[in-house]
Amino acid sequence: MSKKNKNSVPRTARPPKATPKITGRVQMTREGYIFVIPEGASSREEDIYVKASKTHRALDGDLVRVNITNTRRREGEVTEILQRSGKQFVGYLHFVGAQAWVLMQSKSMPYDIIVDQRQALDMGGQLGMKVAAVVDRWDRKDPGPVGHITDVLGKPGDNDTEMHAILAEFNLPYRFEPEVENAADGISEQITAQDLKGRRDFRDTLTFTIDPADAKDFDDALSFRPLENGNFEVGVHIADVSWYVRPGSPVDKEARERGTSVYLVDRTVPMLPEKLCNKLCSLRPDEDKLTYSAVFEISPKAEIKKRWIGRTVIRSDFRFDYGQAQAIIEAGEGPREVDQALLALNSLAGILREKRFKAGAINFDRPEMKVEIDEKGRPVNVYQKQSVEANWLIEEFMLLANRTVAEYIATDGQMNGVPSKKAKTFVYRVHDEPNSEKLAGLREFAGGFGYKMGDRLEGRGAARTLNALLDQAKGKPEFAAFEDIALRSMAKAVYSTDNIGHYGLAFSFYTHFTSPIRRYPDLMVHRLLAKYMAGGESQNKIKYEEECVHASEREQIAADAERASTKYKLVEFMMDKEGLEFDGHVSGVTEWGMYVEIEPTHIEGMVSLRDIRTDYFQFDEAHYKLVGKRSGKVYRLGDPVRIKVKRANLEMKLLDYELIG
């Protein structure tokens, strides 16, 4: 037995060092490693990297608790799966003996899912078919995730199968349940005396709609009437969806869950059943329609003299598409009543637009590429969608109505531009200031091209600085690169009960009032507006903030699905072009490759750095460029290049290009 040193001090156990524990959502990769996005994170810099061996069976979309194991590199380990996402994964049905699997080819799911063979067969599943499946469990004893099939989508490659697969991937429905359809069908189409009570009647005022040529629902209309004092009365009339869709009804619950209509390349997945969106609430010509309106007395110089908001009834006289309206504007003919109205409205819209940009609205003008498809859904052409004066006419009056409604509530009805401390809870559409650090990066990048940006990178000064740069670069090769970096510096527009204004539009007050057929927040705005105009009390702010968060999330999911459908069709369009060469420009750079947009379709693909044999290129993140280690050759955003189409992977929606010059 050893003797203790009489001078020694007894040791106490050192408490284990606490590691930060964070809750967040999993974003999974094909390789099996994940990123955990912390709840309430404001930027991607807060994401936590977890290597594949430390995920402990967490899957894409799951809510997890993670321990930080390396604070400097923001690495961690999943310690608990708090909630499975319940999301659908799309794959191919495969049978091995008595066992069935859903084989994955997904960028966010590296594991095949075990499913019940009998259930698969009972649902009409056949070998090789595309199906959607949900993971129910993944215990330690299981060789892989175990789940069940939620839908048999069909034969791979068929247009309906692939579009339904995209909707399933984003957990978006593509049909209404019978209960919802029946509830919508049960709504009366008759307009009664009770429906008209208290409404302002515009049925004898010239009224028309202007929409895309292929539009099926018309949720906004304009009325026009010259006044004896030389001013004009302009009405912005919006379908009164809230009159038909009652809170808590089956139709309302479904609309709230969907949040928004979804616009895929070949179809619209509506927020409301057809009875409502294409018939009852659609402002079709020669039909009496119930509307909620913002009506203005406007001078020829676009000065707002009076405003009125309230419920109305209209009868549209004409249904124009943008091309028809533009033809009238360009012809500039009169004295036909509708010609005079369109010319006057176009003049007013031009002044409103000019005022908006002078106030500091940001003038992004990115070309929108559209995919033309044939009767079977196959892409036959890709072209640039042109915005003309008729588009801007509608845009400006919708913006005017939206900001007027927001200002009415935010100023407690005073319309004096001063927010009121007594303002009631409301749903605003807000857009925060841009990231000044990213704008500083743009300034440095633009400096490499000889441009000098001003020092004002915060507040409204940033918008003016940005507009000045874009104006200087317009029509030059580097313009697209500048605009792309500027867009990345912008905050996302979201719904909120806190009115911080809309930075991009340069509005102190803004909401979404003009599209309740296709956006649930607009329906909430109509209901709140009606309640408050009738003297109702302010509603629960916490409840409505939760609704705003939900609506913002649904909007983002819909946008992601829409992009996925466009990407699928663009890759499909390029399938027969493998081996062909195109001119293009560098549209993005990363540590693994450069993205290139080809002319004239602006279809983007990637040139992998490992495929460039002539040099070893390194990524300079701060300056948005790739630099050849041996040659010093530099590739920047906007640089012209020539590529060959190497591979078109339809399943992964990926295009691989080869750099040839």
N, C-alpha and C positions, 0 to 999 in steps of 0.2 A: 504494500500500500504506500503510495507516494505521499510525501509530506507537502503540505501547502506552504507556499511562500507567505510568511506572515505580513509582508509588505504589499502583497497583491490585493487588488481591488476586485470584489466579486463582479463578474460580467452579467449583464442583463441582455436578454434577447432583443436584437434590434428589430423594430417593427418593419414589416415588409413595406417597400416603397409603393405608394398608391399609384395606380395607372389610371389615366382619364378614361371614363366610360361614356360612350356617345351612342345615341340612338339615331338610326337613319335608314334610308331605303337603298337596296342593292341595285347597282347597275352592273350587269354581268357581261363578260366578253366571251367570244368563241373559244379562246384559249383556257378559260376556266377561272382566271383571276377576276376579281371584282373591285369596284369602287363603291364605297358607302357614302351616300350623300346625306350629311347630317340634316336633321329637321331644322328648318328655319335658316339654312345656309344661304348666303347672299351671293356667293361666287364659287366657281369650280375649284379655286385654290383651297377651299375648305374640305374637299373630298378626301376620303381616307382609302389608301390602296391596301388591298388584302390579297396576298398570293394564294394560288389555288389550293395549296395544302392547309391553309388556315381559314378556309371559308366554312368548314363544318356543315356542308350540305345546304348552305344558303343558296337561293336561286334568284334570278332576276325579278325585281319588284318586291321581294320580301322585306318586311320591317325587322331589323336586327339590332342587337346591342353589340358594340364592338369596343374592345380595349385598344388603346393606343400603345403600340410597342416601340415606336420610334417617332418621337415628336418632331425631330428635325426633318425627316423625310415623309412624315404623315403616313406611316404604315401602321397596320393594326391586325387584330385577330378577332373573328366573330366568336362571341361567347354564348350568345343565345339568339334563337330565332323567335321573335315575339309574335309574328303573324305571317302566315303564308299569303302571297299576293292574290291567289285565286285567278291569276291571269291565264289566258289561253295561249298555248304554244302550238304552232302549226308545223306539221311534219307529214311523213309518208307512212302509211299503214303497212306493217311487215309481219308475216307469220313465220314462226320457227316451231314446228311441231304443234303442241297444244298451247304455246305461248304466243302472245301478240305484243308488238312494240310499235311505238311511234318514233320513227327515225328522224332526227333533227338535222336541218341544214339552216341554222339560224345564227345570226351574229351575236345573239344574247342568250343562247341555250346550248351548251356543249354536251349535254347528256341526253341519251335516248330515254323515252318514258315507257315503263312497263304498264300495259293495260290488259283488261279482261277480254279474252278472245270472243267469248259468247256475246258480251255486250257489243263489241265491234261488229260482229256479224248481224246481230239483231237490228242494228242501226243502218244496215245496208252497206257496211264497209267491205271493200274488196282490196286484194293485194295491190299495193302501189298507189292507192287513192290518197289524196290529200285530206287530212283530218285535223281538227282542233282538239286539244286535250288539256286538262287541268291536272296539276300535281296535287294529290291528296296527302301523301306522306313520303318521307324518306328516312326511315329508321336505320340504325347501324347495321341491322341484320339484312337489310334490303340490298341487292346488288346494284340498284339504281333507283331513281325516283319512280314512285308508283302513283298512277292516276287513273282517270277515266276519260273517255271520249265525250266531248260536248256536241260535236257536229261533224258530219261527213260532208266535206266541201265539194268533192267531185274529182274528175279526172285532171291531173296536172296539165297545165298549158291552156286549158279552156279559159276564156276570158272571165266568165262568171266565177269559176273556181278561184282564179287568182285574185280577183277583186274582193271576193268574200274572205279569202285568206288574209288579205291586208286588214280588212275590218276586224277579223277574229284576232289577229296579232295585236291590235290596239284595243281589244275588248269593246269594240263598237258594234252595236246591233245592226242588222240589215233587214229586219222586218219588225212590225208591231205585233204585240200579243193580241189575240182576239178581244180580250177585255177592253183594251185601249181603242181598237178599231170600232168596236160596238158602241163605246161611250161617245166617240166622235160622231158616228153615224146617227146617234140619237139627238144631236143638237139641231134644233129647228133652223131652217133656212128662211123662215118668214120674218120680216121686219115689222114689228107691231108698233102701235101708238105708244106703248110703254117704252119700247126701245128708243123711240125718237124724242121722248120727253127730256127737255133740258138741253137738247143738242142744237147747235147752230147749223142752219141749212145752207149748204153750198151747191145744191143740185142744179141751180140755174146759173152757176158761175163756170166759165171755161176751165176745164180740168183735164189733165192728161198724164199718162205715165211714160217714162223713158227708161228702157231696160235693155239688157243684151237680147240679141235676136232669138236665142234659144231659151229664154226665161219662161218658166211655167207659173211662178207666183210673183205677183206684183204687190209689194207691201208698202210702196210709197207713191204718192202722186203730187203734182203741183197744180195749183189753181192760180189764175192771173186775171186781174181786173184793173183797168186804168181808172184813176180817180179824177174828179173834177179839178182838184187843186194841183194837178200835174204829177202827183206821186202815183205809185202803184200799190195795189193790195196783192201780196203774194202769200198763198197758203201752202204749207208743207203738211200733207195729210198722210197719216200712217194708219195702217190696218189696226182696228181696235180689238186685238186678240184677247185682251183681258176681259172684254165683255162676254166672250164665249167660253173661255177657259177659266174655270173657277178654281181658286186655291184648294189643294187637297184632292181634287178629282183625279180619276185614273189618267186622263190626258195630261193634267198638270204635273203629276208625279213622274210620268214618263219623260215629259219635256224637260223637267228639272234635272233628271238623271242624265239625259243626253247632253243638255247644256247648249247645244248648237247643232245646226245642220252641218253635214260633212259633204264636201264637194270633191269626189274622185274624178279622174279623167273622163270616165264614161257614164257617170251617174251621180245623182244627188241622193244622199241618205238624209231625209228631212227630220227636223226636230218634232214636227207635228204631223199627224195623219193627213192623207191627201184631202179628205173632206174639208179640212180647215185650211191647209196651206195653199191648195190649188183651186179651191172653190169658194168656201164661205168667206174667208178673210182676204182673198186675192182681189185686188181692185181692178176688176175686169171692166172693159168698156160697156156702156149702156146698161149697167146694173147698179141699183142703189146699194151703197156700202156704208157700214158704220166705221168711223175713223176717230182718231185722236190727233189733234192738229195744233200746229204753231203757226199763227197768222201774223203777217207783218205789213205795216205801211212803210214803204221804202221810197226814198227820193231817187231821181235819176242818177244821183251821185252815190247811190248805195248807202245812204244814211238812214239808220233805223229810227223812224219817228214814233211808231207805236208797236206794241207787241200784245198778242192775245194767245192764251193757251186754253184748250178745252176740248170737249167731245163734240163731234160733228157728224153730219151725214153728207156724202158726196155721190156724184154720178159721173164717172169718167167719160169724156167725150171721145178721146183718141188714145190708142196704144201705139207709141212709137218705139222702134229700136234705135240704138245709138246712131246707126248709119243713116236712117231716115231723118232723124233730128239734125244730124250734121249737114245733110244735104240742104235742108231748109236754111240753116245758119249760113252756109257758104253761098247760097243763092242770093240771100239778102233781099228777098222779094216781099212785097205787100200787095194790096192792103188786107189780104185775108187775115181774119182775126187770129188764127193760130200762128201764122207767120210772124205777125207783129209781137205776139206774146213770146215766142221763142227768141226773137232777136233782142227784145228788151231784157228778158231773163239772162241771156248770154252776156249782154253788156254789164248787167248788175253783177253776175258771177265773176266776170273778169276783174271788176273793181274790188270785190270782196277778196278774191285770190291775191291780188296785188297788195292789198292792205295786210293780209295775213303774212306774206313773206317779208314785208317791210317791218312787221312787228317781231320778226325773228323765227318764223316757221322754217323748218329745215326742208330744203328742196331736193329730196332724193328722187331720181328719175330712172330707176333701173328698168331695163326692158323685161317684160313678162313674156316668157315663152309658153306657147300653147301647143298641145298635141292634138292633131286632127285624126280622128279614127273613122273606120268604115263601119258598115252595119253589123259586122261581127266583132267589133271592138279592137280590130287590129290597127296599129298606128300607120298612117300613110303619109303624114307630113308634120313637120315641126316648124312653127312660124312665130314671129314676134308680134305680140298683141299691141296694137297702137291705141294710145289714149288721145282723144280729140276733144274739141271744145264741148261737145255734147256730154262727154263723161265729166268734164270739169264743172259744167253747169249743175248737174245733179249733185256732184260731190260738195260743191260750195253751199248749196241750200240745205243739204242734209247736215253739214257741219254747223250751219247757222242754227238750225232747229235743235241740234244736240246741245250746243253751248248755251242757248237761250233757256232751255229747260233746266240745265244744271245751275245756271246763274239764278234763276227764279227760286230754286230751293235753297241754294247756298247763301243767298242774301235775304232770306225770309220774305221773298216777294217784292223786295225793294228795287231790284234790277239796277242797282247803282254801282256795281262792280266792287262793293265792299262786303267781304264775308261777314255773316252775322253770327254772334255768339249764341243766338237762339235757333240757329239753323237745325232742322230736323234730320234724323238719320236718312241717308240716301245712298244710292249706288252710283258711284262716279267711275268714269274711265280715266285712269291716271297714267302719267308717263314721267318718270323721274329724270333728273339731269344726267348727261352722259358722264362716263368715266374719264376724268381729266388726265389720268396717267396714260390711258390708251390714246387720248387725243395728242398728248405730248409725243408719244411714239409715232403717231401719224405725222406730226410736224417734222420730226427728225427724218422720217422716211421721205416725205415730200421735199425736204431740203436737199436730198440726194439727187433730185430731178431739177433743182434750181428754183423751187418754189419757196416763198417766204410766208409762213403763217404768222399771224399776230400772236401776242402773248396771252390774250384773253381766252382761257380754256375752261372757264367756269361761268355759271349763270347764263343769261341771255347772250352775253358776249361770245360764248363758245359757239352758239348757233350762227352768229354773224361771221365769225372767223371761218367756220366750216363752209358756209355758203360761198364766201369769197374764194376759198380754195377751189371748190367744185366748179364755180363759174370760170375761173382761170383755166382749169384743166379740161373743160367741156370740149369734146370732139378729138381729144388727144389720146394716145394709147394708154397712158397712165391713169386716165380718168376712172376706169373701172376698178383699178387697184385702190385708189384713194377712197372711192365710194364704199368699197367692201370693208376697208379698215374702219371707216367712219361708222358704218352700220354695226360693226362689232363693238364699238365703243358705247353704243346706245343701250339704255335700259330697256326692259320689256314693258310694253303697255299692259296693264292689268286692271281688274276691277277692285274697288276699295270703297269703304265708307269714309275714309279720310281724304278730303279734297286737297291734293297738292298741285292740281293743275295738270295740263298736258304739255310737256316741254316741246315735243316735236311739232305740234300744231301751234304753239305760242298762245295757248288759251289758258286763262286763269280758272275757267270753269268748263268742264266737259263731262258728258255722259253718253250713253248709248240709248237713244230713244226711237230710232228710225227703222229698226228691223226686228220687231217682236215675232214675226213668223219664223225667223231662223236663228234668233239669239235669245236665250232665256233671260239674261240681265235686262234686256229691253222690256220684257214682259214685267219684270219686277219694278222697273222704273215707272211704267204705266200705272201699275197698281198703287205704288207709293204716291205718285203724283195725284191720282184721283182721290186717294184717302186724305191727303193734306189739303187739297183744294176744297174738300168738303168739311174742313175743320178738324180732321182727325189728329190724335196725339202722335208724337214722335214714336217710331217703332224701335224695337230692341236692337241696339247697335251691335252687340256681340253676335246675335243670331244672323244679322245681315252681313257682318264681316265674314262669318263662316260660309255664307252663301256666295260671297264674292270670291273667296279662295277656291271654292268648288267650281264656280263658273270659269275662273282663270285656268284651272287645271284641265277642265273639259275642252276649253278652247285650244290649249297647247296640244292635247292629244289629237284633236281633229286636224290641226295644222300638220302634225307629224304624219298622220295617215294620208293626208292629201299629198304631201311631199313624196311619200312612199309610192303612191299610185302613179305619180308623174315619173318618178325615177324608174319604176318598172316599165312603163311604156316607152321611155327614152332608151332604155337598154334593149327592149324588144325591137325598137326602130333601128338600132345599130346592129342587130344580129346578122344581117346579110352584108355587113360592111367590114367584116374582119379582113385585114390585109390592105384596106384602102388607106390612102394618105390624106391628111387635112392640115390646113393652116389653123393656128390657134394662138392663144396667149396663156401665160401662167396665171391661174386664178387662185392658187393657194400653195403654200409650202409647209411641210412638216418634217420631222426628223426621219420619216421613212419614205418620203416621196414628194413629188410636186403634182398638183392638180392642174389640168389643162382644160380650158373651154375651147371647143373647135368652132370654126366659122362655117356657115352662117347660123347654125342652129343653137350655138352656146351650150351644147351638150358636154358635160364635164366627165372626165375620166382621170385615172391616176397613172403617172409614170413612176414606177418603183425605183428608188435609188439603187437598189442592188442589181437592177437590170441595166444600169448605165455603166458600160464596161470601160469607157474611155478615161474615167477618173473616179476618185472617191470624194463624194460631196458631203459637206458638213452643213448642218442647219444653224443659221444665225437667227435665233428667235427675235432678238431685239430689233433687227433691221429687216425682218420679213424676206430673207433671201437664203439661197443655197450657194456655197462657195466650194469650188473644186480645190482639193488639197494640193494636187500636183500642178495643175494648170492655172489656178487662180480664177478660172471661169466662174462668173456670177450669174445666177438666175434670180430675178426679182419678180414680184407681182406685176403683171401687166406686160412682161417681156414677150415678144413674138417668138413662137417656136413652130416647128413642123413635126407632126406625129403620124404614126401608123396605128390603126386599131389592131391591137394584139389579141384581145379576148373580150367577149361579152358574156358575162355570167348572169343569166336571167334570174336564177333562184336567189342569188345573193344581192341582186340589183347593183352589180358592180361592172365598171368598164375599165379595162387595162389598156393603156396606151404605151407605145414604144417611141422614144425620142429619136428622131432621125435627122434633125437639123434645127 
